[in-house]
Amino acid sequence: MIAYKHLLIRIPIFGLIFLLPFILAVISAGIGYLKISPEDVAKSILKQINSMIFGLNEEMSTADVVIFQIRLPRIVLAGIVGCSLAVSGAVLQSLFKNPLVEPYILGISSGAAFGAALAIGFGFLGGSVQLLAFIFGIISVFLAYSMAKVGGEVPVVNLVLAGIIVSALFTALTSLVKFFVDPHQLAGIVYWIMGSFSYATWSNIAIVTPPILICLLLITAMSWRLNVLSLSDEEAKALGVNVNRDRFTVLCLATLMTSCAVSVSGIIGWVGLLIPHIVRLAFSSDNRVVIPVSASLGASFMILADDIARSAFSFELPISVLTTVLGAPVFMILVRKRARRVWS
Amino acid sequence: MVLKVERLSFGYGKRIVLNGIELELKDGEILVLLGPNGCGKTTLLKCINRILKPSEGAVFIDGKNYLEMNEREIARSLGYVPQDHKPPFPYKVLDFVLLGRSPYLGIFSSPSEKDRSIAIESLKAVGIEHLANRPYTELSGGERQLVLLARALATNAKILLLDEPTAHLDFRNTHRILAAVRRIVKERNLSAIMTLHDPNLAYRYADRIAVIGNERVLKVGNPEEIITEEVLKEVYGLDVIILSLDGIKFVVAEVI
């Protein structure tokens, strides 16, 4: 039991971490032009759950409508997206054996931006931004992966280079679309790329949540295997792991998760880099800890960031600007204070 | 005989590195692969482990052709100790040694209490249980090499493969590691194949030495037979003098 005796002290901390997004959601639902206390939010949520279970048609007050139709969809979506990005970040960092990798390293963000631009600019596929962003996010990773594959092996260096190439390609294509469309649509594309939760609806949530949850569960179950995959390929092979197969599986799950998240929120940076990093510094590098804690803290961070985005000013701040402005200094401090010792 | 290499060949693209290697590892012995840089020692070790697939020939582990075994079976039979390097993530030493249990764990499983006690027992065998909670990345080179050895022991493999375990180590740590390998192999009745650079170390710690050069095994024999002026001159292309003190040989290179 040498390494695990301090686990007992940690159980309450972990309990709090997993409750955090739910607590924040209740508090956040009260924040806005119409202020509602957390107790009233909780009561309203309980009332709604009751009426859903027992089929009662209780009358909805203004506060209920604000909470359920406007604020909660946004908060829930922010939580799901934050969770997805943080977990994909942690996964890809292990696969690439590099703690400074973002979930977008294989070009998902550029691909998704191009898809969204096609939908907004030219109305492809009935102008379904989410669907096209999702499809092109997946396509970009598929392209990068096929480009990187040499004789049955997929070396990490090749993947990094292929990701850069695919990103550059789709960024150029997006610029081309921007060049051709009218200023109104151009603005739409630019806003989409900056990311936002303002179009959150329960139906969007219903579409992206099941695949994201399934990926999250599978990744959590594979978190020990992720530790092995974070070793050099040679070592992982010597430990009996089918590196190419397992890496492909995990990459597919992370890609699906990120694409789902990006399709409903636009491109939000820094979360996938910052959150796993904080978790590793604060707790452990063991992915059995990193994955679930990143999921919870990623959701919490995004809910908080969106609170600020929608209520700090009279206008709405683009969420990716906010995550970067919040994330960059924190990251800087972490790197200067502790990382020198840990990563050097 | 616990392991047999038969007519094994390997090349990187068109460049042939190994050509028809024949080699036997006897039960309980330490076999050292000796040869100049780039002679294919490390490549041979990786072929024996099937990290690299040989273009021809095969390896027989306990009489079983390893081309008919899956990755996990090979990993349970051959404990691999790579050259020292720093991994990117600061795993705790105990977690790192637990990775040695991977050949027994499926894609969705985590190590059990039993795996943990095997890992702790491996740390004790190497004599570094006091490092269990330290981040692997903060250890010294010698300590890291001992952790890698403990991880190989945690696989419960009967054969260890060590790739230049003394590279980058100082005088004390070099002997500390090799003494630990020798003690553990004898105590647990394991067998080991190890690549080394220094003929003096090979002489002191090997039961038998195989000299690799020109893509093949030039000579195999016990240290007394191999560590001679003629053989070393042939292998390294360098004039050497062999001194003897209390029956122990010392190899000294002639100044060029």
Interface residues (C-beta under 8 A of the other chain):
Chain A: I2 A3 Y4 S94 K97 N98 P99 A221 M222 S223 W224 R225 N227 V228 S230 L231 S232 E234 E235 K237 A238 L239 G240 V241 N242 D246 T249 R280 S284 S285 D286 R288 R341 V342 W343
Chain B: K46 N49 R50 I51 E71 R72 E73 I74 A75 R76 L78 Y80 P82 H85 P87 P88 F89 P90 Y91 K92 L94 D95 L99 G100 S102 P103 L105 I107 F108 S109 S110 P111 R116 I120 E129 A132 N133 P135 T137 E138 T155
